[in-house]
């Protein structure tokens, strides 16, 4: 039978790349996003490529009370759920505006974590499924330039670790993907380091390899990031706090 992948954040560049990859392998795709019109455009693009099993669904990751109803509304419980939602925000604005900071924290941690918890309960009852949470290398250590976003991603990474620990032996796998810099609309205008910047298709391939081929549970999309972040984590705090990274 055809398997189904639910892509949460289906209007993002990475979401579309992931949807294309899964659809090309004959999976049924559900694109979930807050913006229904944008999701419909992406679905139409996939169908135009000859990939017909594509559906759309409205999901606002900040509306946590609606998660159970959303899952109930799906035609079937997916085999794989990929959470790609997030909000890079702006550190200066987060410092000055608590409401803005709250949105960044909720979009990157609270919403995705609570949604995947709801998915996990259903997967555990079925005793099968793959949960993929896309976090960030920014969560490996807090830095002055993006510590609101980074702290939320750190929380999400810890949540995924705990969920993976809880579900071991249940038939459910939990995968954490850390892309680093990615060339997308969200990073447009940023001065990105070429050797440390991935393309959306590379992130999608990393998701597929880890989720469907079982090649890792904590995945850095570009291998260099594992060593970069190891070095950054190893800097003593007395030195690190003076670097203002």
N, C-alpha and C positions, 0 to 999 in steps of 0.2 A: 504494500500500500504506500501511496505517496506520503512523505513526511511533511510536517508543517513547521515553519519558522516564524515566530513573532518578532518583528524588529521594532523595538520601542525607540523612537527617534528616527522614524522612517523618512523624514524630510531632510535630514542632514546629509552631507556629502559622504560620510562614512556609512551611514544607514543605507544610502542608495547603492554604494559599492557592495555592501554586504548582501543586500537584496538581490542584486544582479548575479552575484556568485552563487548563492543558494538556488535561485531560480534556474540558472544554467544547469544545475544538477538535478533538475526536475522536482524540486521542493515546491510545495504551496507556500506562498508568502502572505503574511498579514503585516501591512505597514501601519503602525500606530503612531499618531502624532496629534498635537493640539490643533494644527492647521489642516483642516480636512481638504481644502482646495489644493494645497501644496501636495498633500499625500496622494490625492487623485491624479495630479499631474505626473507624479513619479510612477504611479501604478500604470497610467496610460503609456508612459515611456517603456516600461517593462513589457506590456502587452504588445506594443509595436515591434518589439524585438522577437516576438513569437512566444513569449513566456506568459501563458494565459492564466495560470493559477495564482492570481494576485488579487488581494482584497485590501480594503482600507478600514480603519477604525479610529474613532476619536478618543484620545487619552491625554489628559492634562496631568502631568506627573506631580503637580502641586495640589491637585484635588484628591487627597489621599482617601477620603471617605468613599470615593467612587470605584476603588480598585476591585472590590469583590463583584460589584455589578458589571464592571467591564469584562472580567474574566467569565462571568456567567453568560455574557452576551456573545461570546465567541462560538463559532459553529462546532469547534472541538478544542480540547486542551492541546496546545502545541507540543511538539517534541523538543524543540529548542526555543529558548527565549533569550534574546540579545538586548541588553539595556545600553543604549548609546546616548541617552539624554545627559545634558549638562549645560552649564552656563559659565563661561570664562569670567564674565564680569569685569570689573575694573577696581584695582586695589585702592586707589585714592578715593573713589566714590564709596566703596564699602566702608572705609574708615570714617567718612563724613556722614553717611546716611544709613542708619541701622536697618531701615526697611529694605534698602537695596542689598545690604549685606545678608539679611535674613533670606532674601530670595535666592542669592547665590548659594548659601549654605543648604537650603531646602532642595534646590534643583539638582545639586551635586551629591547630596547625601540622604537627607530624610526621604524625599520622594522615591528615588530609585531603590533605596534599601527596603522601605515598606512595601513597595510593589513586588520586589523579588521575594520578600518574605511570604506574601500572599501566593505567589507562584510556587514557591518551595513547598508549602503545605499541600497543594494539590498534586505536585509531582511526587511527593513522598507517599501520599495515599495510593498513587498509581504504581509507585516503585520504579519509575523511570523518568528520564528527562535530563536536559542539559541547560544550565543557567550560565549565561555569560554576562559579566559586568565589566564594562569598559571604564576603568579608573584612570589614573594618571601618574606619571613619575613625579609630578608636583606634590603628591602625597607622601613621598618617601622622606622628605624633610622640609620643615617650614622655612620659607625664604621671604625676606622683606617685600619683594616685588609682587608676590601673589599669595600671601599666607591665608587669606580668607578662602579663596578657591582651593589652595593646597590642603588646608585643614579639613575641608569638606571631603576632598578626595582621599585623604588619609583615613577619615572615618569610614568611607565607603569601602576602602581596601580592607580595613579591619573587619568590617561587617561581612564581607565576602569570605574572609579567612575563617571567621567563626561559623558561618553558614556551611562552608565546606567541611569543617570539622564535625559539625552536628549531623550532616547528611551522609558522612562516610559509611558505607555498608548498606545504604538505603536503596541503591540503584540510581541515585541522582548525582550528577557531577556538577561542580561549581568551578567556573573558570574566571580568573582575573586577568584582564588584558590592560597593559600599560603602554600606550602608544608613544609618549613623548610628543615632540612637535609634529603636527600633521598639516599639510598644505590644503587648507579648506577655506570656505567663506569666513569662518569664525576667526581665522588667523590672517586674513587678508590685510595687507598693510604692515604686518609685523616683519621685522628683519630676522628671518629664520636661518639658522645654521644649516647649510646644505647637507653635510654628512650626518646630521642628527635629525633630519626632517623626513618623515615618511609621507607617502601618498595614500589617499583613501583606499586604493586597491590593495596596498600592502597590509593595511590594518585588517581589511576583510579577509585576506588570505591567512593572516595570523589567527583570526577568529575561527575560520574553518578548520585549520590544522589542529588547533587545540580542542575545539568543541566536537568535531566529527571524526577526526583521526586520532584523538587521544594523545596529542603531542604536547603535553604540558598542562599545568593548572595555573601557574603564575607566569605570564608571558610578557616579555618586553618585545615590542614589535621589531625594533632594531636592536641587535645584540649589544651594540656599543653602550646603550643606556644602562644596562645591568652594571657595567663597570664604572660608568660615570657616576651613577647614583651610589654605588658602593664607596667610591672615593669621597663623595660629598657627605655621606652618612658617617664616614670615619673621621672627619675633621672635628677636633675637640671644640666644645661649645665656646670656650674662651676665645678661640680663634675665629670660629664660624660667625659669631655675633658681630665681628668687626668687618666682615666681608661685604655685607649689604647686597647679597646676590638677588 
